Amino acid sequence: MPEPTEQDIRERAHRLWEQAGKPEGREDEFWQAAEQELRNEDKSNTTRTPDTL
């Protein structure tokens, strides 16, 4: 899977923000958490081969 797009990160961050009760002033925190989650999902993809590393 390629790097997460800005839209992917935005959607994940919004979901995390909603799950946390929609706290204000923590946009950067949720953005970073979403970006990290998406990157970690890619690394744990079992269909990866040496060619896709």
N, CA, C and O atoms as CSV, one atom per row, in Angstrom:
chain,resi,resn,atom,element,x,y,z
A,1,MET,N,N,0.860,-1.188,0.000
A,1,MET,CA,C,0.000,0.000,0.000
A,1,MET,C,C,0.896,1.236,0.000
A,1,MET,O,O,1.857,1.305,0.766
A,2,PRO,N,N,0.591,2.199,-0.843
A,2,PRO,CA,C,1.380,3.436,-0.866
A,2,PRO,C,C,1.175,4.240,0.413
A,2,PRO,O,O,0.340,3.906,1.253
A,3,GLU,N,N,1.948,5.291,0.535
A,3,GLU,CA,C,1.811,6.178,1.688
A,3,GLU,C,C,0.354,6.619,1.813
A,3,GLU,O,O,-0.327,6.801,0.805
A,4,PRO,N,N,-0.130,6.793,3.060
A,4,PRO,CA,C,-1.514,7.256,3.212
A,4,PRO,C,C,-1.675,8.657,2.619
A,4,PRO,O,O,-0.794,9.507,2.744
A,5,THR,N,N,-2.803,8.872,1.980
A,5,THR,CA,C,-3.068,10.183,1.407
A,5,THR,C,C,-3.570,11.128,2.488
A,5,THR,O,O,-3.949,10.699,3.578
A,6,GLU,N,N,-3.568,12.398,2.180
A,6,GLU,CA,C,-4.081,13.392,3.122
A,6,GLU,C,C,-5.543,13.094,3.451
A,6,GLU,O,O,-5.974,13.255,4.593
A,7,GLN,N,N,-6.299,12.661,2.450
A,7,GLN,CA,C,-7.713,12.336,2.668
A,7,GLN,C,C,-7.856,11.130,3.597
A,7,GLN,O,O,-8.717,11.128,4.477
A,8,ASP,N,N,-7.020,10.102,3.411
A,8,ASP,CA,C,-7.048,8.937,4.300
A,8,ASP,C,C,-6.791,9.355,5.751
A,8,ASP,O,O,-7.491,8.936,6.672
A,9,ILE,N,N,-5.780,10.184,5.920
A,9,ILE,CA,C,-5.415,10.639,7.263
A,9,ILE,C,C,-6.535,11.479,7.859
A,9,ILE,O,O,-6.881,11.324,9.030
A,10,ARG,N,N,-7.101,12.369,7.051
A,10,ARG,CA,C,-8.182,13.238,7.526
A,10,ARG,C,C,-9.374,12.407,8.011
A,10,ARG,O,O,-9.937,12.678,9.071
A,11,GLU,N,N,-9.749,11.405,7.235
A,11,GLU,CA,C,-10.898,10.567,7.613
A,11,GLU,C,C,-10.616,9.780,8.890
A,11,GLU,O,O,-11.480,9.680,9.761
A,12,ARG,N,N,-9.406,9.220,9.004
A,12,ARG,CA,C,-9.062,8.458,10.207
A,12,ARG,C,C,-8.995,9.383,11.420
A,12,ARG,O,O,-9.475,9.030,12.496
A,13,ALA,N,N,-8.403,10.563,11.250
A,13,ALA,CA,C,-8.296,11.512,12.354
A,13,ALA,C,C,-9.682,11.933,12.835
A,13,ALA,O,O,-9.916,12.059,14.037
A,14,HIS,N,N,-10.587,12.148,11.901
A,14,HIS,CA,C,-11.949,12.541,12.266
A,14,HIS,C,C,-12.632,11.427,13.061
A,14,HIS,O,O,-13.312,11.686,14.054
A,15,ARG,N,N,-12.442,10.197,12.616
A,15,ARG,CA,C,-13.027,9.056,13.322
A,15,ARG,C,C,-12.464,8.953,14.747
A,15,ARG,O,O,-13.210,8.736,15.702
A,16,LEU,N,N,-11.148,9.110,14.876
A,16,LEU,CA,C,-10.521,9.045,16.201
A,16,LEU,C,C,-11.026,10.175,17.094
A,16,LEU,O,O,-11.273,9.975,18.283
A,17,TRP,N,N,-11.175,11.357,16.512
A,17,TRP,CA,C,-11.656,12.528,17.250
A,17,TRP,C,C,-13.077,12.282,17.757
A,17,TRP,O,O,-13.396,12.593,18.905
A,18,GLU,N,N,-13.921,11.725,16.900
A,18,GLU,CA,C,-15.295,11.413,17.312
A,18,GLU,C,C,-15.305,10.371,18.433
A,18,GLU,O,O,-16.057,10.509,19.398
A,19,GLN,N,N,-14.487,9.343,18.312
A,19,GLN,CA,C,-14.428,8.290,19.322
A,19,GLN,C,C,-13.942,8.829,20.668
A,19,GLN,O,O,-14.292,8.291,21.719
A,20,ALA,N,N,-13.140,9.885,20.633
A,20,ALA,CA,C,-12.603,10.474,21.860
A,20,ALA,C,C,-13.564,11.493,22.473
A,20,ALA,O,O,-13.242,12.112,23.487
A,21,GLY,N,N,-14.728,11.671,21.876
A,21,GLY,CA,C,-15.711,12.596,22.416
A,21,GLY,C,C,-15.622,14.004,21.866
A,21,GLY,O,O,-16.152,14.942,22.461
A,22,LYS,N,N,-14.953,14.157,20.730
A,22,LYS,CA,C,-14.843,15.434,20.014
A,22,LYS,C,C,-14.201,16.550,20.853
A,22,LYS,O,O,-14.747,17.650,20.935
A,23,PRO,N,N,-13.055,16.277,21.471
A,23,PRO,CA,C,-12.390,17.325,22.252
A,23,PRO,C,C,-11.852,18.429,21.341
A,23,PRO,O,O,-11.426,18.167,20.216
A,24,GLU,N,N,-11.876,19.645,21.834
A,24,GLU,CA,C,-11.398,20.775,21.041
A,24,GLU,C,C,-9.917,21.035,21.296
A,24,GLU,O,O,-9.399,20.752,22.376
A,25,GLY,N,N,-9.246,21.577,20.287
A,25,GLY,CA,C,-7.869,21.995,20.423
A,25,GLY,C,C,-6.834,20.877,20.357
A,25,GLY,O,O,-5.686,21.085,20.749
A,26,ARG,N,N,-7.211,19.702,19.872
A,26,ARG,CA,C,-6.264,18.583,19.810
A,26,ARG,C,C,-6.145,18.028,18.392
A,26,ARG,O,O,-5.885,16.840,18.201
A,27,GLU,N,N,-6.339,18.896,17.405
A,27,GLU,CA,C,-6.324,18.461,16.022
A,27,GLU,C,C,-5.011,17.801,15.634
A,27,GLU,O,O,-5.008,16.755,14.984
A,28,ASP,N,N,-3.895,18.404,16.027
A,28,ASP,CA,C,-2.588,17.858,15.668
A,28,ASP,C,C,-2.386,16.470,16.260
A,28,ASP,O,O,-1.828,15.587,15.608
A,29,GLU,N,N,-2.831,16.280,17.476
A,29,GLU,CA,C,-2.700,14.987,18.143
A,29,GLU,C,C,-3.440,13.889,17.364
A,29,GLU,O,O,-2.904,12.802,17.148
A,30,PHE,N,N,-4.663,14.186,16.952
A,30,PHE,CA,C,-5.441,13.196,16.216
A,30,PHE,C,C,-4.886,12.967,14.814
A,30,PHE,O,O,-4.922,11.845,14.307
A,31,TRP,N,N,-4.378,14.018,14.189
A,31,TRP,CA,C,-3.773,13.884,12.865
A,31,TRP,C,C,-2.565,12.947,12.946
A,31,TRP,O,O,-2.425,12.032,12.135
A,32,GLN,N,N,-1.696,13.185,13.929
A,32,GLN,CA,C,-0.499,12.363,14.068
A,32,GLN,C,C,-0.845,10.916,14.399
A,32,GLN,O,O,-0.225,9.993,13.871
A,33,ALA,N,N,-1.828,10.714,15.267
A,33,ALA,CA,C,-2.251,9.352,15.620
A,33,ALA,C,C,-2.804,8.631,14.393
A,33,ALA,O,O,-2.503,7.459,14.168
A,34,ALA,N,N,-3.609,9.330,13.607
A,34,ALA,CA,C,-4.190,8.728,12.410
A,34,ALA,C,C,-3.102,8.367,11.405
A,34,ALA,O,O,-3.118,7.281,10.826
A,35,GLU,N,N,-2.168,9.275,11.203
A,35,GLU,CA,C,-1.083,9.020,10.261
A,35,GLU,C,C,-0.260,7.809,10.710
A,35,GLU,O,O,0.095,6.961,9.891
A,36,GLN,N,N,0.037,7.729,11.991
A,36,GLN,CA,C,0.818,6.603,12.509
A,36,GLN,C,C,0.058,5.284,12.356
A,36,GLN,O,O,0.636,4.274,11.955
A,37,GLU,N,N,-1.224,5.296,12.674
A,37,GLU,CA,C,-2.032,4.075,12.526
A,37,GLU,C,C,-2.027,3.585,11.079
A,37,GLU,O,O,-1.855,2.394,10.819
A,38,LEU,N,N,-2.214,4.497,10.157
A,38,LEU,CA,C,-2.256,4.111,8.746
A,38,LEU,C,C,-0.907,3.568,8.283
A,38,LEU,O,O,-0.859,2.594,7.533
A,39,ARG,N,N,0.176,4.179,8.716
A,39,ARG,CA,C,1.513,3.691,8.351
A,39,ARG,C,C,1.770,2.316,8.965
A,39,ARG,O,O,2.374,1.455,8.325
A,40,ASN,N,N,1.317,2.107,10.196
A,40,ASN,CA,C,1.503,0.812,10.859
A,40,ASN,C,C,0.681,-0.273,10.182
A,40,ASN,O,O,1.127,-1.417,10.094
A,41,GLU,N,N,-0.505,0.063,9.704
A,41,GLU,CA,C,-1.316,-0.912,8.980
A,41,GLU,C,C,-0.568,-1.399,7.757
A,41,GLU,O,O,-0.595,-2.590,7.445
A,42,ASP,N,N,0.094,-0.501,7.069
A,42,ASP,CA,C,0.842,-0.870,5.873
A,42,ASP,C,C,1.971,-1.834,6.242
A,42,ASP,O,O,2.206,-2.813,5.533
A,43,LYS,N,N,2.661,-1.567,7.333
A,43,LYS,CA,C,3.792,-2.408,7.731
A,43,LYS,C,C,3.351,-3.796,8.163
A,43,LYS,O,O,4.122,-4.750,8.062
A,44,SER,N,N,2.123,-3.921,8.643
A,44,SER,CA,C,1.657,-5.220,9.108
A,44,SER,C,C,0.924,-6.005,8.019
A,44,SER,O,O,0.401,-7.088,8.281
A,45,ASN,N,N,0.886,-5.479,6.831
A,45,ASN,CA,C,0.221,-6.138,5.711
A,45,ASN,C,C,0.972,-7.422,5.371
A,45,ASN,O,O,2.131,-7.372,4.960
A,46,THR,N,N,0.326,-8.558,5.540
A,46,THR,CA,C,0.979,-9.847,5.333
A,46,THR,C,C,1.202,-10.178,3.873
A,46,THR,O,O,1.915,-11.134,3.568
A,47,THR,N,N,0.620,-9.424,2.965
A,47,THR,CA,C,0.818,-9.706,1.540
A,47,THR,C,C,2.051,-8.993,0.991
A,47,THR,O,O,2.335,-9.096,-0.202
A,48,ARG,N,N,2.776,-8.285,1.825
A,48,ARG,CA,C,3.972,-7.597,1.355
A,48,ARG,C,C,5.056,-8.600,1.009
A,48,ARG,O,O,5.186,-9.643,1.650
A,49,THR,N,N,5.810,-8.279,0.016
A,49,THR,CA,C,6.939,-9.093,-0.396
A,49,THR,C,C,8.184,-8.216,-0.397
A,49,THR,O,O,8.065,-6.998,-0.267
A,50,PRO,N,N,9.367,-8.790,-0.540
A,50,PRO,CA,C,10.566,-7.953,-0.600
A,50,PRO,C,C,10.483,-6.889,-1.692
A,50,PRO,O,O,11.085,-5.822,-1.570
A,51,ASP,N,N,9.743,-7.178,-2.753
A,51,ASP,CA,C,9.598,-6.197,-3.828
A,51,ASP,C,C,8.771,-4.993,-3.426
A,51,ASP,O,O,8.873,-3.938,-4.051
A,52,THR,N,N,7.951,-5.131,-2.390
A,52,THR,CA,C,7.089,-4.017,-2.001
A,52,THR,C,C,7.593,-3.304,-0.752
A,52,THR,O,O,6.912,-2.414,-0.243
A,53,LEU,N,N,8.751,-3.666,-0.255
A,53,LEU,CA,C,9.284,-3.005,0.947
A,53,LEU,C,C,9.776,-1.633,0.631
A,53,LEU,O,O,10.258,-0.931,1.520
